Amino acid sequence: MLATEEIDLEILPELREEDFERLGLPLGPRRKLIKAAQALRAGGVEAPTPSAEHRQLTVLFCDLSGSTLLSQQLDPESLRGLPARVPCSDRA
């Protein structure tokens, strides 16, 4: 709703009770926004700065031969520790 009305953090501190009421906000959300606007006016809250971080992620999926059958026979706690006991190979 605020985006539709083009209200951002720059204009939010200037809004008053009547503005939020005109937007048709219910009392609860209206009170929260009024409180946030007052904090912004008082300088008690710093507007967040958008940031993004790129990270490289490697995912390994490993399917153990016969694991479906084992999962039907073992309880989850026993099955969970099984991959740690299986010898690994670096062969493709």
Steps between C-alpha positions, in 0.01 A plus 500: 500500500780742588682413178184565298477845658876550440571542872860418587723552805571856392134604512385268783616730785283780360178298507245559775208306646259648243721386212508140621126508563441633147700204368241273660739329740343312792576636846776251595723547194423873505629530858818306411570728205433811708747375759760430230441843344549667838825310555624606156408864572686486831803353328482188715490265205739495211354409164643171377731514203442239234786258466568181317775248519595247240632171626607190320327189622590142425241231557576129502225249454591144579271202462620189678420176323229321696426799724125487432481141619714585805276795587204264517684261732690737734376765738587861400773542767688192377459599136624854565845384611542253215656731235784587738596131518495444123848522343530785249661475162623784283451293187231618262 
